[in-house]
Amino acid sequence: MFKIPAQSWFNSIFARLIMTYLVFVIPLILLGVYLYHWSYDTASEEISLSTERRLSQYATELNREIEWMELQQFDIAEDRKLNRLAILWNNMDQIEKREILNYLSERLAAFKNSSAYIKNVYVHIPSVNKSISAVQGIDEYDQASYEYFSSSMQEDGIRFTVKDDALNLSAVRVTGKLGDTPLFVVQVELDNAAFQNELSQLNLYPESASLLVEERTGFAILDQNERKIILANYREYSQKNSLDSFRVGVEDTTYHVNQHHMAPLGLSIATYLPEKMVTKPLSKFYKWAWIFAITSFIAITAYLYSTYKLIHIPLLLLVKRFKKMEGGVLDIPIVHHRKDEFGFLYSRFNHMIENLQMLIDRDFKKTMMMQRAELKQLQSQINPHFLYNSFFILNSLARTGETERIEQFTNMLGEYFRFITRNGTDHVPLKEEVHHSRIYTEIQQLRFSRRIKVEFGEVPPEMEQMQVPRLIIQPVIENAYEHSLEKNTAAGLLRVQFQRTSSCAEIIVEDNGQDLQTEDIEKLQHLLYNDAATEDITGLMNIHRRLVLTYGAGSGLYLSRSELQGLKVVIRIQWKEGEHECIDC
């Protein structure tokens, strides 16, 4: 949560700026949503109109084709040779019979080949006791077909007859006497494959589906046989909906349906188009809509961040300094390079506390500084974050029943706290300080054994007994874990080395962290040199001050970029206190 200087969040300037920005941005976003839906409706309407035109054109061509086939069928029914054959069969000789039968076979074949929709053409003649077809030629008499098509012609207005899962056109030749059976039946069997091929041509997309339905019987032809679920859906909705276009759901897909009724033929044709195909032309618009939304979000975020950084943070910093000053803390100048209104306020604030400090006795100030240094040193000894993690590791080991590791861990933890809580001398041999730091890294390894590798160099024998202030290495290592290695997404590496020259000893702690920039390192070093205490480097500042006070100028902490690309901290100790600058350092 953001900290605010106002009494409530809604009363803060930051909240009011956010609300003002949203008042202008939200209408733009709503406008984009409206434009998307408007474009979707327009595209859907255009596709429906285009589909309806295709269906109407197909219906016109199909009607023309059927009328032509019926005309040819009627012409065959009126054929003189066919009628003569049906009436005078018993009075003909074999040669004449054979000649007329061959003639009829050839004519039926020519009729079949004249249209792609025709699968076969039959003439069923009961007096001859034969059936003639365009494909099989002269065959045995098909009495069932003769009777079926003779009876179906009793109904008026029927143009198609369904038999054996196929549409048929039929015509009969009557004798003219009431009650007599027809002389013959002309049957034109239509080809389902040809209809399927033409229906597939109506599909705008591979995912579309088309079907042709004979309305009287409900017989249907689909462009693909495996789409029978769409046929069942159409039969259900066509009874409820007489509109030319409507929308239905089939399983998990929503379809746009366009249908066209061919009343003269008693047929209906329909196409199913998936809704996702309707939105496909809007893909660019959809893409740009997302880009607009993301850009708006980034703009809002950038605006909020800049507002937070330029107004909220400076104001919050000023409020914090006033609160500290109210508590009696006066050594809190605001370091800044601002030239705006906040820069003027900061300068006036710094001038005010400088005047206040001049009224405080120097000895009292020195006493306060000593007390503050002792308090910061005491606070740096026990890190609550480290303590919580230690208990968490102990709890995890206890749950898994690793008693040996629990014993090892508790021993290390005991040595760690015994060292930092010891009230003896403030100086210890470097060997003990290094041992304490090793224990700390071993404890941390229980948490980061797979992520962070530690390389600890050996202490040179001539440096082992050197007296150093307590807790000058472990806090630096702790700082590397907390601010660098824990956040590192790649494998972490911590390296501790020791070296000496003719006039100084150095303890080098470096890591391969990635977040710290070169300018950040220079800024931290500048804060150390200028003795500017901040909350971020309190621990490092404490170590640096103690080293300078103990060993003189030239000692302390020196920060730079590590060869591992992370932060490199050199803990430098003069051999002779304050007499020489460090050689080759």
JODA-V432472 format. One record per pair of residues at least 24 apart in sequence whose ideal C-beta (glycine too) atoms are under 8 Angstrom apart, sorted by the first residue. I is the first residue (numbers start at 1). J is the second residue. D is the distance in whole Angstrom. If there is no record, write none. Layout:
I,J,D
I,J,D
This chain:
2,308,7
2,312,7
3,316,6
4,312,7
4,316,7
5,315,5
5,316,6
5,318,8
5,319,4
12,312,8
13,311,6
13,312,8
13,315,8
14,307,6
14,308,7
14,311,7
14,312,5
17,307,5
17,311,8
18,304,6
18,307,8
21,300,7
21,303,6
21,304,8
22,300,8
25,296,6
25,299,8
25,300,6
28,296,7
29,292,8
29,293,7
29,296,6
32,289,6
32,292,6
32,293,7
35,285,8
36,282,7
36,285,6
36,286,7
36,289,6
39,282,6
39,285,6
40,278,7
40,279,6
40,282,6
43,278,6
43,279,8
43,281,5
43,282,6
44,256,7
44,278,5
47,204,7
47,256,7
47,273,7
47,277,8
47,278,6
48,245,5
48,256,7
48,258,6
50,204,8
51,202,8
51,204,7
51,245,8
51,258,4
51,271,6
51,273,7
52,244,6
52,245,7
52,258,6
52,260,7
54,202,6
54,271,8
55,202,7
55,258,6
55,259,8
55,260,4
55,269,6
55,271,7
56,260,6
58,198,7
58,202,6
58,269,7
59,260,5
59,262,5
59,269,6
62,262,7
62,265,7
62,267,8
63,262,6
63,264,6
63,265,6
65,115,6
65,117,6
66,159,7
66,169,7
66,265,6
68,115,7
69,115,6
69,117,7
69,118,7
69,169,6
69,188,6
70,159,8
70,169,6
70,171,8
72,111,5
72,114,7
73,111,8
73,169,6
73,171,5
73,186,5
73,188,6
74,171,6
76,107,7
76,108,7
76,111,7
76,121,8
76,123,7
76,171,8
76,186,5
77,171,5
77,172,8
77,173,5
77,184,8
77,186,5
79,104,8
79,107,7
82,123,7
82,173,8
82,184,7
83,173,7
83,183,7
85,125,7
85,128,6
86,125,5
86,127,5
86,128,7
86,173,7
86,183,4
86,184,5
87,127,7
87,183,7
89,125,8
89,127,5
89,128,5
101,130,8
101,132,7
101,138,5
104,132,5
105,132,6
105,133,8
105,134,7
105,137,5
105,138,6
108,132,6
108,133,6
108,134,4
109,134,4
109,135,8
111,188,8
116,191,7
116,194,5
117,190,5
117,191,6
117,194,5
117,195,7
118,188,6
118,189,7
118,190,6
118,191,6
119,166,7
119,189,5
119,190,6
119,191,4
119,192,8
119,194,8
120,189,5
121,186,7
121,187,7
121,188,5
121,189,7
122,185,8
122,186,7
122,187,4
122,188,8
122,189,7
123,184,6
123,185,7
123,186,6
123,187,8
124,149,8
124,184,6
124,185,5
124,187,7
125,183,7
125,184,4
126,181,7
126,184,7
127,183,7
127,184,8
145,185,7
145,187,6
146,185,5
149,185,5
149,187,6
150,181,7
150,182,6
150,185,6
157,266,8
158,216,7
158,266,7
159,264,8
159,265,6
159,266,6
160,214,6
160,216,8
160,265,7
160,266,6
160,267,7
162,214,6
162,217,5
162,219,5
163,189,8
165,192,7
165,219,8
166,190,6
166,191,8
166,192,6
167,192,8
167,195,8
167,214,6
167,219,7
167,221,8
192,221,5
195,221,5
196,221,6
196,222,7
196,223,5
196,224,7
199,223,4
199,269,8
200,224,8
202,269,8
202,271,6
203,271,7
204,271,8
204,273,6
204,277,7
205,273,7
205,274,7
205,277,5
207,273,8
207,274,5
207,276,8
207,277,6
208,271,6
208,272,6
208,273,5
208,274,7
208,277,7
209,255,8
209,271,7
209,272,4
210,269,7
210,270,7
210,271,5
210,272,7
211,269,7
211,270,6
211,272,8
212,267,6
212,268,8
212,269,5
213,238,8
213,267,7
213,268,5
213,269,8
213,270,7
214,266,6
214,267,6
215,261,8
215,266,5
215,267,7
215,268,6
216,266,6
230,255,8
230,272,6
234,270,6
234,272,8
238,268,7
238,270,8
247,275,7
314,338,7
314,342,4
314,346,8
315,342,7
318,342,7
318,345,6
318,346,7
318,349,7
321,349,6
322,349,8
325,353,7
325,356,8
330,356,5
330,357,5
330,360,7
331,357,7
331,369,8
331,533,8
335,532,6
373,542,7
373,545,7
376,538,6
376,542,5
377,471,8
377,542,6
377,546,8
380,471,7
380,475,6
380,538,7
380,539,5
380,542,6
381,420,4
381,421,7
381,471,6
382,417,8
382,420,6
382,421,8
383,478,7
385,482,7
386,478,7
389,447,6
390,443,7
393,443,8
393,446,5
393,447,6
405,446,8
409,443,7
409,446,6
412,439,5
412,442,6
412,443,6
413,443,7
415,439,5
416,440,6
416,443,7
419,470,8
420,470,8
420,471,7
422,470,8
426,469,6
426,470,6
427,467,4
427,468,7
427,469,6
427,470,7
428,467,7
428,468,7
428,470,5
429,464,7
429,465,5
429,466,7
429,467,6
429,468,8
430,459,6
430,463,6
430,464,6
430,465,7
430,466,5
430,467,8
430,468,5
430,505,8
431,459,6
431,464,4
431,465,7
433,468,6
433,470,7
433,471,8
433,472,7
433,473,6
433,474,8
434,459,5
434,473,7
434,498,8
436,471,8
436,473,8
436,474,6
437,473,4
437,474,5
437,477,6
437,496,7
440,474,5
440,477,6
440,478,7
441,477,6
441,494,7
444,481,6
448,481,8
448,485,7
448,486,8
448,492,7
451,485,8
451,488,8
451,491,6
451,492,6
452,481,8
452,485,5
452,491,8
452,492,4
452,493,7
452,494,6
453,491,7
453,492,7
453,493,5
453,494,7
454,494,5
454,495,8
454,496,8
455,493,7
455,494,7
455,495,5
455,496,7
456,496,5
457,495,8
457,496,6
457,497,4
457,498,6
458,498,7
459,498,5
460,498,6
460,499,8
460,500,6
462,500,7
463,498,6
463,500,6
463,505,6
466,505,6
466,573,7
468,573,7
469,543,8
469,546,5
469,547,7
469,550,6
471,543,8
472,507,8
472,543,5
472,546,7
472,547,7
472,571,6
473,507,6
473,509,7
473,571,7
475,539,5
475,540,7
475,542,8
475,543,6
476,509,5
476,540,7
476,543,7
476,557,8
476,569,5
476,571,7
477,509,6
478,539,8
479,539,6
479,540,7
479,569,8
480,509,6
480,511,5
480,513,7
480,566,8
480,567,7
480,569,8
483,513,8
483,515,8
483,516,8
484,511,5
484,513,3
484,515,7
484,516,7
484,566,6
484,567,6
485,511,6
485,513,6
487,513,7
487,515,6
488,512,7
488,513,6
488,514,6
488,515,8
489,514,8
490,514,7
493,564,6
495,564,7
501,582,7
501,583,5
501,584,5
501,585,7
502,575,8
502,583,6
503,574,7
503,575,5
503,576,7
503,580,5
503,581,8
503,582,6
503,583,5
504,554,7
504,555,8
504,572,6
504,573,6
504,574,5
504,575,6
504,582,4
504,583,7
504,585,6
505,572,8
505,573,5
505,575,7
506,570,5
506,571,7
506,572,5
506,573,8
506,585,7
507,570,7
507,571,4
507,573,8
508,568,7
508,569,7
508,570,5
508,571,8
509,568,8
509,569,5
509,571,7
510,562,4
510,563,7
510,564,6
510,566,6
510,567,7
510,568,4
510,569,7
511,562,7
511,564,6
511,566,4
511,567,6
512,562,7
512,564,4
512,565,6
512,566,5
513,565,8
513,566,4
513,567,6
514,565,7
514,566,7
516,566,7
516,567,5
518,561,6
521,559,5
521,560,7
521,561,6
521,567,6
524,559,5
525,558,7
525,559,5
525,560,8
528,556,7
528,557,6
528,559,7
540,569,8
543,571,7
547,571,7
547,572,8
547,573,7
550,577,7
551,577,5
551,578,7
552,577,5
552,578,2
552,579,7
553,578,6
553,581,7
554,578,8
554,580,7
554,581,5
554,582,5
554,585,8
555,582,8
558,585,8
